Structures are given as structure tokens and as C-alpha cells.
Amino acid sequence: MSSTREVETEAKKRTPRRKKRGSCQQDRPVVEPNAAGIDVGAREMYVAIPPDRDSEPVRVFKTFTSDLECLVDWLIARGITTVAMESTGVYWIPLYQMLEDRGVRACLVNARHMKNVPGRRTDWHECQWLQYLHAAGLLRAAFRPEQDVCGVRTLLRHRNEMVRMAVQHVQHMQKALTQMNIHIHHVISDITGLTGLAIVDAILSGERDVAKLAELRHRSIQADEETIRKSLEGDWREEHLFTLNQSRQMYMNYRNNIEACDEKVAKLLGGFEAQVDIQLQPLPAPPGPSRKRRTKRTGDFRFEVRTEAYKLFGLDVTRIPGLNELAIPIFSEVGRDLAARFPTAGQFASWLGLCPDNDKSGGQVLWTGVRKINNRAAQMFRMAASSLHHNRSPVGDFLRRMKAKLGPAAGITATAHKIAIIFYTLVTKQIEYDDSIWATRDEHRQKRFEQKVKRQARLLGYELVPVQPA
């Protein structure tokens, strides 16, 4: 019995003791010694700093402005120069701006990058885990443009919401007309145009004579006056007229607010330093005939997009097929100093999520495809690509070719990737877009196609001979 106890005692002596949870962090490689971690919440902020900086390295602050100022003062007093925080809703924005104004580098990180290790699910442990990962250099900051660009981005995102709500009220107007069996919105292309709004306003004013209503038809409307008269014969019920009136008022309210928002955006854009003097280097003429609308649509900007984009980027990026009205929204998402944040065009496309990705294990490719990320700039490039289906430019030909080869979704993504690379190259190298460069590529592609056909013919025992022109 005694020998057995002696063996157990010797085994316990040889077995190393488990280190405490905090002691393992002393051996980690420290890349950011002045790093802190903040777990962002709606009511409280959990903050962790290195344990040797304070007797209480983890503290909790309220989200009131005075408490956030105390939080920033405490971090600066403890020698903190960089902070990592989660991108939780919009609760991080006030603290992020305070840290940026005080000279502390704030890193907004994706919460998905920190969930690889189980446990540490409480806010108290979450901020410490954030601080540990950030100090070890294992977290990458999300892209966020400069403060003045973020101001334009905030207004444009708010503007998009108002456009979306204005469209809903247009649908409510169409619903009220349909319930009254009035089909004027099926005869004319846009009920919010000159003819549509004139007829709706006359109906709300009490006019019921369909002949007089049909006389409000604009001369550019393709439908004749008799067709419009027949479409205005319906059941004038009071409840539907009431909903039509309210929907019309709400639509005009949103439209007026959109115009006010455009004025504010134009004012902010005027505060940026122009990359080119428009008096010395005027805006070049568009390559094709320009068609101006008589009336602005709900989502159209109320300022000259080409002129503002030309002053911001120093070149006419609207010449890139598909980027007509999207030049300013793309600027609000990515800014104009792309080379500083994305050294190569491939990195820019990877951040957009427009390039293919793969998953390899054991030397085998398990998965290939495009990463599913929510990137507003990528959505804009996809919108630009999808609008080129009937376009006769080389980019439009590329879109149709990729759709036939890869399918609609993948073809649009491939074309969006092409447009993003062109946009990055023009902005970083300050060169104008030129369609002639596509001619050389089309020639090379035609040669590759001919070689492929000849190779297939030889496999079948045939020899292709070119036809001599008559």
C-alpha cells in the first residue's frame, strides 16, 4: 500500500500545474501594447485595458455623453492609443467619433472574427477577449472613410430611406385608383409625371368629368385622349378618395424632403477641396448624346452629378458605363483616397466581396464562390452592371457574354467586378476612361476562339480553311 502511495505522490510532482487564466496572456506576442477593448452596448460600455495599467483594468461606463467623456479621459490617462470595439448597430458611432477627435485610433471589428473560441460570452469577459486579441494583432479594422465623407454618406443613406418610403406612397396611390377601377396608371408610364400628377390633383379637387381630365394629357404621352378618357371612368368612392388624398400629400412631403436633402448634400460636397479647377479644365463633353428629362424622378438628384463627381475625383468617372447617377453614392461609401486604404485593385475587389473565394482542406477545394457580405458599395457596382443589359458599350457586351456563360447572377457579379477594377484604376492613376482599350482585348479573345475551333476540328479529323473575301 505504501508503495502505491509513493508512486502517486511522484506522479503528482511530475505533473505540471495548470496555469491560471490570466497568466497565459503574459507569454503572448504583444503587437499593440497600448491596446484596449470595448464591448459596446445600448446602455453600458465594458472597457478593458492591460492589467498593469490600473488596479481595476475592467470598468463599466454608462452611454451618456458625460460618461463617455470620462471613458475617453480614463483611456488617455492610462496611455491607451488604440481601441478595438464591436460593430454593434449604431451604438458605437458616438464613442468612435469621440475617440477619433481625441487622437485615439479606434478599430471597428467584425464580431464574427472573435467567435472562434467558445466561452467568454459575458460582457465582462468579452471586452477582455477583445483587448487580448487586439494587443496580439489578431483583429483587422473595418474600413471607414473620413469624417467629412461619412457626413455625406449619412445623408445619402437617409435619402435612400426617404426615396423608398416615397415609392411606397406612390404604390398606395395606385392601389386607391385601382380600387376605384381607374386605370390611368396603366395607360401612362409614370403616375408621378406631369400628366399623372395633374390628373390626380384635378380628381382630388373635385373634377369628375373624364373629358376634362383627359384634356390634361401632355403632348408627349403616347396614349391618345380617348384611351385616357376610358381609363378615367370609375367608381368615385369617398373612402378611396380620402386614401388617395393622404397618399398624395405624403408623397409630396417626402419629395420635398428629398429636395432639401439634396441641397444639404450639395453644400457638403462644395466643402471638399476640388481635385481640378473646373474653370481651367472644363468638364469634357459626354461621349454620346445626352438625354435630359423634363421632370426629375423621385430618386433623381437635384444637382449636377457629373460636375460634382468631376471636381471630387479630378476626372469624369461617369463615363464608365453604368456609373451615371452612382458616382456620388460610391464616393460616399469609399471616398476618393483609395490607394491609401487599398494598395491594389485586387484588395479593393476583395473588400467589396466581388472576387471569388475558396475553402481548401487537405489539398482539396471544398467550396468556391463569392463571399456573402453586405457591402453597400458592392451593391452599387452590381446595380451599375445590371443596368447594362441593353447597353452597346464593350462593358455591356461583356455582361451579356458572362450571363450566357455563367448565368444571370454570376454574370452581373463578374461585370460588377470589372467595373470596380476600372473605377479603382481610373481614380488611383488619374486617367480618363477610354473605350478603345477594349479593341485589343476583343481581338485577342477572337484569336483564342478561332484557335479553339480549329483545335476541335482537328480532333474530329477536319481542317478549317479561312474563306477568302470576294
C-alpha positions as CSV (number, residue, x, y, z in Angstrom):
1,M,0.0,0.0,0.0
2,S,2.8,2.4,0.9
3,S,4.5,1.8,-2.5
4,T,1.3,2.7,-4.3
5,R,1.0,6.0,-2.4
6,E,4.7,6.8,-3.2
7,V,4.1,6.2,-6.9
8,E,1.0,8.5,-6.9
9,T,3.0,11.2,-5.0
10,E,5.8,11.1,-7.5
11,A,3.3,11.3,-10.4
12,K,1.7,14.4,-8.9
13,K,5.1,16.0,-8.5
14,R,6.0,15.3,-12.2
15,T,2.6,16.6,-13.4
16,P,2.8,20.3,-14.2
17,R,0.2,22.5,-12.5
18,R,-2.3,24.2,-14.8
19,K,-1.6,27.9,-15.2
20,K,-4.2,30.4,-14.2
21,R,-6.3,32.0,-16.9
22,G,-4.6,35.3,-16.6
23,S,-1.0,34.0,-16.6
24,C,-1.2,32.6,-20.2
25,Q,-1.6,36.1,-21.5
26,Q,1.9,37.1,-20.3
27,D,3.5,34.9,-22.9
28,R,1.6,36.2,-25.9
29,P,3.3,38.2,-28.6
30,V,2.4,41.9,-27.9
31,V,1.9,43.9,-31.1
32,E,-0.2,46.7,-29.6
33,P,1.0,47.3,-26.0
34,N,-1.3,50.3,-25.6
35,A,-4.5,48.5,-26.8
36,A,-7.9,48.4,-25.1
37,G,-11.1,46.5,-25.8
38,I,-14.6,47.9,-25.5
39,D,-17.8,45.8,-25.6
40,V,-20.4,48.2,-27.0
41,G,-24.0,48.2,-25.6
42,A,-27.0,50.3,-25.8
43,R,-26.8,51.3,-22.1
44,E,-23.3,50.3,-20.9
45,M,-19.8,50.1,-22.2
46,Y,-17.5,47.4,-20.8
47,V,-13.9,48.6,-21.2
48,A,-10.7,46.5,-20.6
49,I,-7.1,47.8,-20.6
50,P,-3.8,46.0,-19.9
51,P,-3.7,44.7,-16.3
52,D,-0.6,46.6,-15.5
53,R,-2.1,50.0,-16.2
54,D,-4.7,50.2,-13.4
55,S,-5.8,48.4,-10.3
56,E,-9.2,47.9,-12.0
57,P,-8.4,47.1,-15.6
58,V,-12.0,46.4,-16.4
59,R,-14.6,49.1,-15.9
60,V,-18.2,49.8,-16.8
61,F,-19.4,53.1,-18.1
62,K,-22.9,54.4,-19.0
63,T,-23.6,55.6,-22.5
64,F,-24.5,59.2,-21.6
65,T,-22.3,61.8,-23.1
66,S,-20.6,62.8,-19.8
67,D,-19.9,59.1,-19.0
68,L,-18.4,58.6,-22.5
69,E,-16.1,61.6,-22.0
70,C,-15.0,60.1,-18.7
71,L,-14.3,56.9,-20.5
72,V,-12.1,58.6,-23.1
73,D,-10.3,60.6,-20.4
74,W,-9.6,57.4,-18.4
75,L,-8.1,55.7,-21.5
76,I,-5.9,58.6,-22.4
77,A,-4.7,58.9,-18.8
78,R,-3.7,55.2,-18.8
79,G,-1.7,55.6,-22.0
80,I,-4.1,53.9,-24.4
81,T,-3.5,54.8,-28.1
82,T,-5.7,52.3,-29.9
83,V,-9.1,50.7,-29.1
84,A,-11.0,47.8,-30.6
85,M,-14.8,47.7,-30.4
86,E,-17.5,45.6,-32.0
87,S,-19.7,46.9,-34.8
88,T,-23.0,46.7,-32.8
89,G,-25.8,48.5,-34.6
90,V,-25.2,52.3,-34.4
91,Y,-24.3,52.4,-30.7
92,W,-20.6,52.6,-31.4
93,I,-20.7,55.7,-33.5
94,P,-20.7,58.4,-30.7
95,L,-17.8,56.7,-28.9
96,Y,-16.0,56.2,-32.1
97,Q,-16.2,59.8,-33.0
98,M,-15.1,60.9,-29.5
99,L,-12.1,58.7,-29.7
100,E,-11.2,59.9,-33.2
101,D,-11.5,63.5,-32.1
102,R,-9.2,62.9,-29.1
103,G,-6.5,61.2,-31.2
104,V,-7.1,57.6,-30.1
105,R,-7.1,55.2,-33.0
106,A,-10.4,53.3,-32.9
107,C,-10.7,49.9,-34.7
108,L,-14.1,48.8,-35.6
109,V,-14.0,45.0,-35.9
110,N,-16.4,42.3,-37.1
111,A,-18.0,40.3,-34.2
112,R,-17.7,37.2,-36.3
113,H,-13.9,37.3,-36.1
114,M,-13.9,36.9,-32.4
115,K,-16.3,33.9,-32.0
116,N,-13.8,31.2,-32.9
117,V,-13.1,30.3,-29.3
118,P,-16.1,29.0,-27.2
119,G,-17.0,30.6,-23.9
120,R,-16.3,34.2,-22.9
121,R,-19.9,35.1,-23.6
122,T,-20.5,37.7,-20.9
123,D,-19.8,41.4,-21.5
124,W,-17.2,41.4,-18.7
125,H,-15.2,38.7,-20.4
126,E,-15.9,39.9,-24.0
127,C,-14.1,43.2,-23.5
128,Q,-11.1,41.4,-22.1
129,W,-11.1,39.0,-25.0
130,L,-11.3,42.0,-27.4
131,Q,-8.3,43.6,-25.6
132,Y,-6.3,40.4,-25.8
133,L,-6.9,39.8,-29.5
134,H,-6.2,43.4,-30.4
135,A,-3.0,43.5,-28.3
136,A,-1.8,40.4,-30.1
137,G,-2.6,41.9,-33.5
138,L,-5.2,39.4,-34.4
139,L,-8.0,41.8,-35.3
140,R,-8.4,43.8,-38.5
141,A,-10.2,47.2,-38.5
142,A,-13.2,47.7,-40.8
143,F,-12.9,50.3,-43.5
144,R,-14.4,53.6,-42.6
145,P,-13.9,56.7,-44.7
146,E,-13.0,60.2,-43.3
147,Q,-15.4,62.1,-41.1
148,D,-16.4,64.6,-43.9
149,V,-17.1,61.7,-46.3
150,C,-19.1,59.9,-43.5
151,G,-21.3,63.0,-43.3
152,V,-22.2,62.7,-47.0
153,R,-22.8,59.0,-46.5
154,T,-25.2,59.6,-43.6
155,L,-27.3,62.0,-45.7
156,L,-27.3,59.7,-48.7
157,R,-28.4,56.7,-46.7
158,H,-31.1,58.8,-45.1
159,R,-32.1,60.0,-48.6
160,N,-32.4,56.4,-49.8
161,E,-34.8,55.6,-47.0
162,M,-36.9,58.6,-47.9
163,V,-37.0,57.5,-51.6
164,R,-38.1,54.1,-50.5
165,M,-40.9,55.5,-48.4
166,A,-42.0,57.9,-51.2
167,V,-42.2,54.9,-53.6
168,Q,-44.5,53.2,-51.1
169,H,-46.9,56.1,-51.1
170,V,-46.9,56.0,-54.9
171,Q,-48.0,52.4,-54.6
172,H,-50.7,53.5,-52.2
173,M,-51.9,56.0,-54.8
174,Q,-52.0,53.3,-57.4
175,K,-53.9,51.0,-55.1
176,A,-56.5,53.6,-54.4
177,L,-57.0,54.3,-58.1
178,T,-57.3,50.5,-58.8
179,Q,-60.0,50.2,-56.1
180,M,-61.9,52.9,-57.8
181,N,-61.4,51.0,-61.1
182,I,-59.4,53.9,-62.6
183,H,-56.6,52.6,-64.8
184,I,-54.8,55.8,-65.6
185,H,-51.6,54.4,-64.1
186,H,-51.8,51.5,-66.5
187,V,-52.1,53.8,-69.5
188,I,-49.3,56.3,-68.8
189,S,-45.8,55.2,-67.8
190,D,-45.4,57.2,-64.6
191,I,-48.2,58.5,-62.4
192,T,-45.8,60.9,-60.7
193,G,-45.1,62.7,-64.0
194,L,-46.6,65.8,-65.4
195,T,-49.8,64.1,-66.7
196,G,-50.3,61.7,-63.8
197,L,-50.0,64.3,-61.0
198,A,-52.1,66.8,-63.0
199,I,-54.9,64.3,-63.3
200,V,-54.7,63.1,-59.7
201,D,-54.7,66.7,-58.4
202,A,-57.8,67.5,-60.6
203,I,-59.6,64.4,-59.2
204,L,-58.8,65.5,-55.6
205,S,-60.0,69.0,-56.4
206,G,-63.5,67.6,-57.3
207,E,-63.3,67.2,-61.1
208,R,-65.3,64.2,-62.3
209,D,-65.7,65.0,-66.0
210,V,-63.5,62.4,-67.7
211,A,-63.3,64.5,-70.9
212,K,-61.9,67.5,-69.0
213,L,-59.5,65.1,-67.1
214,A,-58.3,63.7,-70.4
215,E,-57.5,67.2,-71.7
216,L,-54.7,67.4,-69.1
217,R,-52.8,64.8,-71.2
218,H,-49.3,66.1,-72.1
219,R,-48.4,66.1,-75.8
220,S,-45.6,63.6,-75.3
221,I,-48.0,60.9,-73.9
222,Q,-48.2,58.0,-76.4
223,A,-51.8,57.0,-75.4
224,D,-54.5,59.0,-77.2
225,E,-57.0,61.1,-75.5
226,E,-59.8,58.6,-76.0
227,T,-57.9,55.8,-74.2
228,I,-57.1,58.1,-71.3
229,R,-60.8,59.1,-71.1
230,K,-61.9,55.5,-70.9
231,S,-59.2,54.7,-68.2
232,L,-60.7,57.5,-66.0
233,E,-64.2,56.0,-65.9
234,G,-64.6,54.5,-62.4
235,D,-66.4,54.4,-59.1
236,W,-65.6,57.6,-57.1
237,R,-66.0,56.3,-53.6
238,E,-65.3,58.6,-50.7
239,E,-63.0,56.3,-48.7
240,H,-60.8,55.7,-51.7
241,L,-60.6,59.4,-52.5
242,F,-59.6,60.0,-48.9
243,T,-56.7,57.5,-49.0
244,L,-55.7,58.8,-52.4
245,N,-55.5,62.4,-51.0
246,Q,-53.4,61.3,-48.0
247,S,-51.1,59.2,-50.1
248,R,-50.6,62.2,-52.5
249,Q,-49.8,64.5,-49.6
250,M,-47.3,62.1,-48.0
251,Y,-45.6,61.6,-51.4
252,M,-45.1,65.3,-51.8
253,N,-43.8,65.7,-48.3
254,Y,-41.2,63.1,-48.9
255,R,-40.3,64.6,-52.3
256,N,-39.8,68.0,-50.7
257,N,-37.7,66.4,-48.0
258,I,-35.6,64.7,-50.7
259,E,-35.0,68.0,-52.4
260,A,-33.9,69.6,-49.1
261,C,-31.6,66.7,-48.5
262,D,-30.1,67.2,-52.0
263,E,-29.4,70.8,-51.2
264,K,-27.6,69.8,-48.0
265,V,-25.6,67.1,-49.8
266,A,-24.6,69.7,-52.5
267,K,-23.5,72.0,-49.7
268,L,-21.3,69.4,-48.1
269,L,-19.8,68.4,-51.4
270,G,-18.9,72.0,-52.0
271,G,-16.8,71.9,-48.9
272,F,-14.4,69.3,-50.3
273,E,-11.2,70.5,-52.0
274,A,-11.6,70.2,-55.7
275,Q,-9.1,67.9,-57.4
276,V,-9.4,70.0,-60.6
277,D,-10.1,73.6,-61.4
278,I,-13.2,73.5,-63.4
279,Q,-12.5,77.0,-64.8
280,L,-9.1,75.9,-66.2
281,Q,-10.1,72.4,-67.1
282,P,-13.8,72.3,-68.0
283,L,-15.8,69.2,-67.8
284,P,-15.4,67.2,-71.1
285,A,-18.5,66.7,-73.2
286,P,-20.2,63.3,-72.8
287,P,-19.2,60.7,-75.3
288,G,-22.8,60.1,-76.6
289,P,-25.9,62.2,-76.9
290,S,-27.3,63.2,-73.5
291,R,-31.0,63.0,-72.8
292,K,-32.3,65.3,-70.1
293,R,-35.7,64.5,-68.5
294,R,-38.3,67.2,-68.4
295,T,-39.1,66.4,-64.8
296,K,-37.0,64.8,-62.1
297,R,-38.0,61.4,-61.0
298,T,-38.3,60.6,-57.3
299,G,-34.8,59.2,-56.9
300,D,-33.0,61.6,-59.2
301,F,-30.5,64.1,-57.7
302,R,-31.4,67.7,-57.9
303,F,-27.8,68.8,-58.6
304,E,-25.4,68.0,-61.5
305,V,-23.8,64.7,-60.6
306,R,-21.2,64.8,-63.4
307,T,-19.9,68.2,-62.3
308,E,-19.7,67.3,-58.7
309,A,-18.0,64.0,-59.4
310,Y,-15.6,65.6,-61.8
311,K,-14.5,68.1,-59.1
312,L,-14.2,65.3,-56.4
313,F,-12.3,62.8,-58.4
314,G,-10.4,65.0,-60.8
315,L,-11.8,63.1,-63.8
316,D,-15.1,62.2,-65.3
317,V,-15.9,58.8,-63.7
318,T,-19.5,59.0,-65.1
319,R,-18.0,57.9,-68.5
320,I,-17.6,54.4,-67.0
321,P,-20.7,52.5,-68.3
322,G,-23.3,52.2,-65.5
323,L,-21.9,54.9,-63.2
324,N,-24.1,57.8,-64.2
325,E,-26.0,58.6,-61.1
326,L,-24.0,56.3,-58.8
327,A,-20.8,58.3,-58.8
328,I,-21.7,60.4,-55.7
329,P,-23.2,57.4,-53.7
330,I,-20.0,55.4,-54.4
331,F,-17.9,58.4,-53.3
332,S,-19.9,58.5,-50.0
333,E,-19.1,54.8,-49.4
334,V,-15.4,54.6,-50.4
335,G,-14.1,58.1,-50.5
336,R,-11.5,59.2,-53.1
337,D,-8.2,58.2,-51.4
338,L,-8.4,54.6,-52.4
339,A,-4.7,53.9,-52.8
340,A,-4.1,54.7,-49.1
341,R,-6.6,52.1,-47.8
342,F,-6.4,49.5,-50.7
343,P,-2.9,49.3,-52.2
344,T,-4.0,47.1,-55.1
345,A,-7.2,46.7,-57.2
346,G,-7.4,43.1,-56.1
347,Q,-7.7,44.2,-52.4
348,F,-10.4,46.7,-53.3
349,A,-12.4,44.0,-55.1
350,S,-11.8,41.6,-52.2
351,W,-13.2,44.2,-49.7
352,L,-16.2,44.6,-52.0
353,G,-16.8,40.9,-52.0
354,L,-16.9,40.7,-55.8
355,C,-14.0,38.3,-56.3
356,P,-14.2,34.5,-55.9
357,D,-13.2,32.8,-52.7
358,N,-12.5,29.2,-51.9
359,D,-12.2,26.8,-48.9
360,K,-9.3,24.2,-49.1
361,S,-8.6,21.4,-46.7
362,G,-6.2,18.5,-47.2
363,G,-5.2,19.8,-50.6
364,Q,-8.8,19.6,-51.9
365,V,-11.1,22.5,-52.8
366,L,-14.2,22.1,-50.7
367,W,-16.0,25.2,-51.8
368,T,-15.7,28.0,-54.3
369,G,-17.8,31.1,-54.8
370,V,-18.4,34.7,-53.8
371,R,-18.5,35.5,-50.1
372,K,-21.9,36.6,-48.9
373,I,-21.3,40.0,-47.3
374,N,-23.4,43.1,-47.0
375,N,-21.4,45.8,-48.7
376,R,-23.3,48.9,-50.0
377,A,-20.6,49.8,-52.4
378,A,-20.7,46.3,-53.9
379,Q,-24.5,46.6,-54.3
380,M,-24.0,49.9,-56.3
381,F,-21.5,48.3,-58.6
382,R,-24.0,45.4,-59.1
383,M,-26.7,47.9,-59.9
384,A,-24.3,49.6,-62.4
385,A,-23.7,46.2,-64.0
386,S,-27.3,45.1,-64.2
387,S,-28.3,48.3,-66.0
388,L,-26.0,47.5,-69.0
389,H,-28.0,44.6,-70.4
390,H,-29.1,46.6,-73.5
391,N,-26.0,48.8,-73.5
392,R,-23.9,48.8,-76.7
393,S,-20.6,49.5,-74.9
394,P,-17.9,46.9,-74.5
395,V,-18.8,46.5,-70.9
396,G,-22.4,45.8,-72.0
397,D,-21.0,43.1,-74.4
398,F,-19.0,41.7,-71.5
399,L,-22.2,41.5,-69.3
400,R,-24.2,39.7,-72.0
401,R,-21.3,37.3,-72.6
402,M,-20.9,36.5,-68.9
403,K,-24.6,36.0,-68.4
404,A,-24.6,33.5,-71.2
405,K,-21.6,31.7,-69.8
406,L,-22.1,31.9,-66.0
407,G,-25.8,32.7,-65.6
408,P,-27.5,36.0,-64.6
409,A,-26.3,36.3,-61.0
410,A,-22.7,35.3,-61.6
411,G,-22.6,37.3,-64.8
412,I,-23.7,40.5,-63.0
413,T,-21.1,39.9,-60.3
414,A,-18.4,39.4,-62.8
415,T,-19.3,42.6,-64.6
416,A,-19.5,44.5,-61.3
417,H,-16.0,43.2,-60.5
418,K,-14.9,44.5,-63.9
419,I,-16.5,48.0,-63.3
420,A,-15.0,48.2,-59.8
421,I,-11.5,47.4,-61.2
422,I,-11.9,50.1,-63.9
423,F,-13.1,52.6,-61.3
424,Y,-10.2,51.9,-58.9
425,T,-7.7,52.2,-61.8
426,L,-9.0,55.5,-63.1
427,V,-9.2,57.1,-59.6
428,T,-5.8,56.0,-58.4
429,K,-3.9,56.6,-61.7
430,Q,-5.9,59.7,-62.7
431,I,-6.6,58.6,-66.3
432,E,-9.7,59.1,-68.3
433,Y,-11.8,56.2,-69.4
434,D,-11.1,55.1,-73.0
435,D,-13.2,52.5,-74.9
436,S,-10.5,51.9,-77.4
437,I,-8.5,49.7,-75.0
438,W,-11.2,47.1,-75.3
439,A,-10.5,46.6,-79.0
440,T,-7.2,44.9,-78.4
441,R,-8.7,42.6,-75.8
442,D,-11.6,41.7,-78.2
443,E,-9.0,40.9,-80.9
444,H,-7.1,38.6,-78.5
445,R,-10.4,37.0,-77.5
446,Q,-11.3,36.4,-81.1
447,K,-8.0,34.8,-81.8
448,R,-8.4,32.4,-78.9
449,F,-11.9,31.5,-80.1
450,E,-10.5,30.7,-83.6
451,Q,-7.7,28.6,-82.2
452,K,-10.3,26.7,-80.1
453,V,-12.5,26.0,-83.1
454,K,-9.5,24.8,-85.2
455,R,-8.3,22.5,-82.4
456,Q,-11.8,21.0,-82.1
457,A,-12.0,20.5,-85.8
458,R,-8.6,18.7,-85.9
459,L,-9.8,16.3,-83.2
460,L,-12.7,15.4,-85.4
461,G,-10.4,14.9,-88.4
462,Y,-11.2,18.1,-90.2
463,E,-9.1,21.0,-91.3
464,L,-10.6,24.5,-91.3
465,V,-9.7,26.8,-94.2
466,P,-10.5,30.6,-94.0
467,V,-12.7,31.9,-96.7
468,Q,-11.1,34.4,-99.0
469,P,-13.1,37.6,-99.4
470,A,-14.6,38.1,-102.8
